[in-house]
Structure formats: structure tokens, C-alpha cells
Amino acid sequence: MYIIWFLHRVPLRRATDFTALVHEAIEVFVRHGAIGGSVFEVADPQAKYGCGAIPDALEVRPDEVLYAELNYFHDRTHYDKVMPLVDADPELERLYDQLVSMTDIGRIVRGEFSSLYHVMNSKEFRDYLAAPQTVRTPRIPKEPDHAKQP
């Protein structure tokens, strides 16, 4: 599997708009042949097990929420076939312009990863895939007073 991975630091006041926008963008990827995409909201960013904390490594501001976005392809060849179609889609250009207006694009971290192996509990994974998958409203932490916008 080949994955495009993004870490998005999004202003709290834009979190709902952002997750809707990324959902639309993933639909563009899928329409042009990508396997799919996922968006994850950080549930617990604290340091554990001797590891560092995500907010410390990424300089997440108190008025931001962190999301991970993954876009899935079979392999690099599949990615190379799909991405020119995605990049040429005018809808993606519109969504990109919206993204630039709601986040600091230079603070988005992006990488491409090729899988080495997968170790999965097949039964649990099948059960997970069979369960209804819902798009939910982001859990937005209380915005600090100093971050409120007029």
C-alpha cells in the first residue's frame, strides 16, 4: 500500500469547516481511482511509554486542533496514475484555495509512505469494516479565552 499522510494543525474556530472540506477532497481522490482516505482526530496527544508528546514535537498551539489525514493507493504506480487526474480536477483546486484561507498551509506536514508489512487480527479487522462507519462532527476542545476571534 502507498499512503499520502498529512498532519494538519487547524484553528479551533475552523475545525468543523476543515473536516467537511477534507471529506470533499477525499471524495475527489476516490472519484479518480484512489482506494480511499481517512481523517483522524488526535484523541490523546500526551507523552506515554517514554515517547515524546505530539504537541511538543509539532508545536501545536493552544487554539489549534490536530488532524491526521491519510489517502490510500495500491502502490506507487497506482499513485502515479491517479494523482495527475486528482491534480487536474477543478474541484480540488477550489478546495485547496479554501484550505489556504482557513489554515497556515506552511504548517501542514506531508509525506508519502510505502508499506513494509501489515500485522492485523483478521477477525477484528473484518468486524471493524463490517460495522457502520459514520462521519462524525469533530470533538473540538474548549477554545482558550485568548484565542477568541471577533
MIDOSE-1310 file (N, C-alpha, C; in nm, 2 decimals, decimal comma, always signed):
residues 150
myii	+0,08/-0,12/+0,00/+0,00/+0,00/+0,00/+0,09/+0,12/+0,00; +0,04/+0,23/-0,06/+0,11/+0,36/-0,07/+0,02/+0,46/-0,01; +0,07/+0,54/+0,08/-0,02/+0,64/+0,15/+0,04/+0,78/+0,15; -0,04/+0,88/+0,12/-0,01/+1,02/+0,14/-0,06/+1,05/+0,28
wflh	+0,03/+1,10/+0,36/+0,00/+1,13/+0,50/+0,02/+1,28/+0,53; -0,08/+1,34/+0,59/-0,08/+1,48/+0,63/-0,11/+1,50/+0,78; -0,04/+1,59/+0,84/-0,07/+1,64/+0,97/-0,12/+1,78/+0,96; -0,24/+1,81/+0,99/-0,30/+1,94/+0,98/-0,32/+2,00/+1,12
rvpl	-0,26/+2,12/+1,14/-0,29/+2,20/+1,26/-0,39/+2,30/+1,22; -0,51/+2,29/+1,28/-0,62/+2,37/+1,23/-0,67/+2,46/+1,35; -0,70/+2,59/+1,32/-0,75/+2,67/+1,42/-0,89/+2,62/+1,47; -0,91/+2,62/+1,60/-1,03/+2,56/+1,66/-1,15/+2,61/+1,59
rrat	-1,16/+2,74/+1,57/-1,28/+2,80/+1,51/-1,31/+2,75/+1,37; -1,21/+2,69/+1,30/-1,23/+2,64/+1,17/-1,24/+2,48/+1,16; -1,24/+2,42/+1,27/-1,23/+2,27/+1,27/-1,35/+2,20/+1,20; -1,47/+2,25/+1,22/-1,58/+2,19/+1,15/-1,58/+2,21/+1,00
dfta	-1,54/+2,33/+0,96/-1,53/+2,36/+0,82/-1,42/+2,28/+0,76; -1,31/+2,27/+0,83/-1,19/+2,19/+0,78/-1,23/+2,04/+0,76; -1,29/+1,98/+0,85/-1,32/+1,84/+0,84/-1,42/+1,81/+0,72; -1,51/+1,91/+0,70/-1,60/+1,89/+0,59/-1,53/+1,91/+0,45
lvhe	-1,43/+2,00/+0,45/-1,35/+2,03/+0,33/-1,27/+1,91/+0,30; -1,20/+1,85/+0,40/-1,12/+1,73/+0,37/-1,20/+1,61/+0,32; -1,32/+1,60/+0,38/-1,41/+1,49/+0,33/-1,44/+1,51/+0,18; -1,47/+1,63/+0,14/-1,49/+1,66/+0,00/-1,37/+1,63/-0,08
aiev	-1,25/+1,66/-0,03/-1,12/+1,64/-0,11/-1,10/+1,49/-0,12; -1,12/+1,41/-0,02/-1,11/+1,27/-0,03/-1,20/+1,21/-0,13; -1,32/+1,26/-0,14/-1,41/+1,22/-0,24/-1,36/+1,24/-0,38; -1,28/+1,35/-0,40/-1,22/+1,38/-0,53/-1,11/+1,27/-0,56
fvrh	-1,03/+1,24/-0,46/-0,93/+1,13/-0,48/-1,00/+1,00/-0,52; -1,10/+0,96/-0,45/-1,17/+0,84/-0,47/-1,24/+0,84/-0,61; -1,30/+0,95/-0,65/-1,36/+0,96/-0,78/-1,26/+0,93/-0,90; -1,13/+0,96/-0,87/-1,03/+0,94/-0,97/-0,95/+0,81/-0,95
gaig	-0,99/+0,73/-0,86/-0,94/+0,59/-0,85/-0,86/+0,56/-0,73; -0,84/+0,65/-0,63/-0,77/+0,62/-0,51/-0,86/+0,52/-0,43; -0,79/+0,44/-0,35/-0,86/+0,34/-0,27/-0,96/+0,41/-0,17; -0,91/+0,52/-0,11/-0,99/+0,59/-0,01/-0,91/+0,68/+0,07
gsvf	-0,97/+0,73/+0,18/-0,90/+0,82/+0,27/-0,96/+0,82/+0,40; -0,88/+0,86/+0,50/-0,93/+0,87/+0,64/-0,88/+1,00/+0,70; -0,96/+1,04/+0,80/-0,92/+1,16/+0,88/-0,93/+1,11/+1,03; -0,82/+1,14/+1,10/-0,82/+1,10/+1,24/-0,80/+1,23/+1,32
evad	-0,87/+1,24/+1,43/-0,86/+1,35/+1,53/-0,77/+1,29/+1,64; -0,67/+1,37/+1,69/-0,59/+1,33/+1,80/-0,68/+1,31/+1,92; -0,68/+1,19/+1,98/-0,76/+1,16/+2,10/-0,68/+1,18/+2,23; -0,55/+1,15/+2,22/-0,47/+1,17/+2,34/-0,33/+1,20/+2,30
pqak	-0,29/+1,33/+2,30/-0,16/+1,37/+2,25/-0,05/+1,37/+2,35; -0,08/+1,32/+2,47/+0,02/+1,33/+2,58/+0,13/+1,22/+2,56; +0,25/+1,25/+2,62/+0,36/+1,16/+2,62/+0,33/+1,04/+2,70; +0,37/+0,92/+2,65/+0,35/+0,80/+2,73/+0,46/+0,70/+2,68
ygcg	+0,48/+0,60/+2,77/+0,58/+0,49/+2,74/+0,72/+0,54/+2,70; +0,76/+0,66/+2,76/+0,89/+0,71/+2,73/+0,90/+0,79/+2,60; +0,79/+0,80/+2,52/+0,78/+0,87/+2,40/+0,75/+1,02/+2,42; +0,79/+1,11/+2,33/+0,76/+1,25/+2,34/+0,61/+1,27/+2,31
aipd	+0,56/+1,39/+2,34/+0,42/+1,43/+2,32/+0,41/+1,50/+2,18; +0,30/+1,47/+2,11/+0,28/+1,52/+1,98/+0,28/+1,68/+1,98; +0,21/+1,74/+2,07/+0,21/+1,89/+2,06/+0,35/+1,95/+2,08; +0,44/+1,88/+2,16/+0,58/+1,93/+2,17/+0,66/+1,92/+2,04
alev	+0,64/+1,81/+1,98/+0,71/+1,78/+1,85/+0,67/+1,87/+1,74; +0,54/+1,90/+1,74/+0,48/+1,97/+1,62/+0,44/+2,12/+1,65; +0,47/+2,16/+1,77/+0,43/+2,30/+1,81/+0,29/+2,33/+1,78; +0,20/+2,25/+1,84/+0,05/+2,27/+1,82/+0,02/+2,38/+1,92
rpde	-0,04/+2,48/+1,87/-0,08/+2,60/+1,96/-0,21/+2,56/+2,04; -0,23/+2,63/+2,15/-0,34/+2,61/+2,23/-0,48/+2,63/+2,16; -0,48/+2,71/+2,06/-0,60/+2,74/+1,98/-0,61/+2,66/+1,86; -0,54/+2,54/+1,85/-0,54/+2,46/+1,73/-0,58/+2,32/+1,77
vlya	-0,64/+2,24/+1,68/-0,66/+2,10/+1,69/-0,58/+2,03/+1,58; -0,54/+1,91/+1,61/-0,45/+1,83/+1,52/-0,53/+1,72/+1,46; -0,52/+1,71/+1,33/-0,58/+1,60/+1,25/-0,47/+1,53/+1,17; -0,49/+1,40/+1,15/-0,41/+1,32/+1,06/-0,50/+1,28/+0,94
elny	-0,45/+1,30/+0,82/-0,53/+1,26/+0,70/-0,44/+1,16/+0,62; -0,50/+1,05/+0,58/-0,43/+0,95/+0,50/-0,51/+0,92/+0,38; -0,44/+0,92/+0,26/-0,50/+0,89/+0,14/-0,43/+0,76/+0,09; -0,52/+0,66/+0,05/-0,46/+0,53/+0,02/-0,46/+0,49/-0,13
fhdr	-0,35/+0,43/-0,17/-0,33/+0,38/-0,30/-0,27/+0,24/-0,30; -0,29/+0,16/-0,40/-0,24/+0,03/-0,40/-0,09/+0,02/-0,39; -0,02/+0,11/-0,47/+0,13/+0,12/-0,47/+0,17/+0,25/-0,54; +0,30/+0,27/-0,55/+0,34/+0,39/-0,61/+0,30/+0,41/-0,76
thyd	+0,29/+0,30/-0,83/+0,24/+0,30/-0,97/+0,10/+0,35/-0,97; +0,02/+0,30/-0,88/-0,12/+0,34/-0,88/-0,13/+0,49/-0,84; -0,05/+0,53/-0,74/-0,05/+0,67/-0,71/-0,01/+0,76/-0,83; +0,09/+0,72/-0,90/+0,14/+0,79/-1,02/+0,03/+0,80/-1,13
kvmp	-0,06/+0,70/-1,13/-0,16/+0,70/-1,23/-0,28/+0,79/-1,19; -0,31/+0,79/-1,06/-0,43/+0,86/-1,01/-0,40/+1,01/-0,99; -0,28/+1,05/-0,94/-0,26/+1,19/-0,89/-0,27/+1,29/-1,01; -0,23/+1,26/-1,13/-0,24/+1,36/-1,23/-0,39/+1,40/-1,25
lvda	-0,48/+1,30/-1,24/-0,62/+1,32/-1,25/-0,68/+1,40/-1,14; -0,63/+1,37/-1,02/-0,67/+1,44/-0,90/-0,62/+1,59/-0,91; -0,50/+1,61/-0,94/-0,44/+1,74/-0,95/-0,50/+1,83/-1,06; -0,56/+1,77/-1,16/-0,62/+1,84/-1,27/-0,77/+1,87/-1,25
dpel	-0,82/+1,82/-1,14/-0,97/+1,84/-1,11/-0,99/+1,98/-1,06; -1,08/+2,06/-1,12/-1,10/+2,19/-1,08/-1,16/+2,20/-0,94; -1,23/+2,09/-0,90/-1,29/+2,09/-0,76/-1,18/+2,09/-0,66; -1,08/+2,01/-0,68/-0,97/+2,01/-0,59/-0,90/+2,14/-0,58
erly	-0,89/+2,21/-0,69/-0,83/+2,35/-0,68/-0,91/+2,44/-0,60; -1,04/+2,43/-0,61/-1,13/+2,51/-0,53/-1,12/+2,48/-0,38; -1,11/+2,35/-0,35/-1,09/+2,30/-0,21/-0,96/+2,35/-0,16; -0,85/+2,34/-0,24/-0,72/+2,38/-0,20/-0,72/+2,53/-0,16
dqlv	-0,79/+2,61/-0,24/-0,80/+2,76/-0,21/-0,87/+2,78/-0,08; -0,97/+2,70/-0,05/-1,04/+2,71/+0,08/-0,95/+2,67/+0,19; -0,87/+2,57/+0,17/-0,78/+2,52/+0,27/-0,68/+2,63/+0,31; -0,62/+2,69/+0,20/-0,53/+2,80/+0,22/-0,59/+2,92/+0,30
smtd	-0,72/+2,94/+0,28/-0,78/+3,05/+0,35/-0,81/+3,02/+0,50; -0,82/+2,89/+0,54/-0,85/+2,85/+0,67/-0,74/+2,80/+0,76; -0,62/+2,77/+0,70/-0,51/+2,72/+0,77/-0,38/+2,79/+0,72; -0,27/+2,77/+0,80/-0,14/+2,82/+0,75/-0,08/+2,70/+0,68
igri	-0,09/+2,70/+0,54/-0,05/+2,59/+0,46/+0,09/+2,54/+0,49; +0,18/+2,64/+0,52/+0,32/+2,60/+0,55/+0,34/+2,52/+0,68; +0,23/+2,51/+0,76/+0,24/+2,43/+0,89/+0,18/+2,29/+0,87; +0,13/+2,26/+0,75/+0,09/+2,13/+0,72/+0,21/+2,04/+0,69
vrge	+0,21/+1,92/+0,76/+0,32/+1,83/+0,74/+0,27/+1,72/+0,64; +0,35/+1,69/+0,54/+0,31/+1,59/+0,44/+0,42/+1,50/+0,41; +0,38/+1,37/+0,39/+0,48/+1,27/+0,35/+0,41/+1,16/+0,27; +0,49/+1,08/+0,20/+0,44/+0,97/+0,12/+0,51/+0,84/+0,18
fssl	+0,43/+0,74/+0,21/+0,48/+0,62/+0,27/+0,44/+0,50/+0,19; +0,53/+0,40/+0,19/+0,51/+0,27/+0,12/+0,51/+0,17/+0,23; +0,41/+0,08/+0,24/+0,40/-0,02/+0,35/+0,51/-0,12/+0,33; +0,56/-0,16/+0,45/+0,65/-0,27/+0,46/+0,58/-0,40/+0,48
yhvm	+0,48/-0,40/+0,58/+0,40/-0,51/+0,61/+0,28/-0,47/+0,69; +0,18/-0,55/+0,71/+0,07/-0,53/+0,79/+0,05/-0,65/+0,88; +0,03/-0,63/+1,01/+0,00/-0,73/+1,11/-0,13/-0,70/+1,16; -0,23/-0,78/+1,13/-0,37/-0,75/+1,16/-0,44/-0,87/+1,23
nske	-0,53/-0,85/+1,32/-0,62/-0,95/+1,37/-0,73/-0,96/+1,27; -0,73/-1,06/+1,18/-0,82/-1,06/+1,07/-0,97/-1,05/+1,11; -1,01/-1,13/+1,22/-1,14/-1,13/+1,26/-1,18/-0,99/+1,31; -1,10/-0,93/+1,39/-1,13/-0,79/+1,44/-1,14/-0,69/+1,33
frdy	-1,05/-0,70/+1,24/-1,05/-0,61/+1,13/-1,17/-0,62/+1,04; -1,21/-0,75/+1,01/-1,33/-0,77/+0,93/-1,45/-0,72/+1,01; -1,46/-0,74/+1,14/-1,57/-0,68/+1,22/-1,57/-0,53/+1,21; -1,46/-0,47/+1,22/-1,45/-0,33/+1,21/-1,50/-0,28/+1,08
laap	-1,46/-0,34/+0,97/-1,50/-0,30/+0,84/-1,65/-0,32/+0,82; -1,70/-0,43/+0,88/-1,85/-0,46/+0,86/-1,94/-0,36/+0,94; -1,88/-0,30/+1,05/-1,96/-0,21/+1,13/-1,99/-0,08/+1,05; -2,11/-0,02/+1,08/-2,14/+0,11/+1,01/-2,03/+0,21/+1,04
qtvr	-1,98/+0,28/+0,94/-1,88/+0,38/+0,95/-1,95/+0,51/+0,93; -1,95/+0,60/+1,03/-2,01/+0,73/+1,02/-1,91/+0,84/+1,02; -1,95/+0,94/+0,95/-1,87/+1,07/+0,96/-1,93/+1,15/+1,08; -1,84/+1,18/+1,17/-1,89/+1,25/+1,29/-1,84/+1,39/+1,29
tpri	-1,91/+1,47/+1,37/-1,86/+1,61/+1,39/-1,74/+1,60/+1,48; -1,64/+1,68/+1,45/-1,52/+1,68/+1,53/-1,54/+1,72/+1,67; -1,46/+1,66/+1,76/-1,47/+1,69/+1,90/-1,37/+1,81/+1,92; -1,43/+1,92/+1,94/-1,35/+2,04/+1,95/-1,33/+2,09/+2,09
pkep	-1,21/+2,09/+2,14/-1,19/+2,13/+2,28/-1,23/+2,28/+2,30; -1,26/+2,31/+2,43/-1,29/+2,45/+2,46/-1,18/+2,54/+2,41; -1,22/+2,65/+2,34/-1,12/+2,74/+2,29/-1,07/+2,83/+2,41; -0,94/+2,85/+2,42/-0,89/+2,94/+2,53/-0,94/+3,08/+2,50
dhak	-0,96/+3,15/+2,61/-1,01/+3,29/+2,60/-0,92/+3,38/+2,51; -0,79/+3,36/+2,52/-0,70/+3,45/+2,44/-0,71/+3,42/+2,29; -0,77/+3,31/+2,25/-0,78/+3,27/+2,11/-0,91/+3,32/+2,04; -1,00/+3,37/+2,12/-1,13/+3,40/+2,06/-1,11/+3,51/+1,96
qp	-1,18/+3,49/+1,85/-1,18/+3,59/+1,74/-1,30/+3,68/+1,74; -1,29/+3,80/+1,70/-1,41/+3,89/+1,70/-1,51/+3,84/+1,59
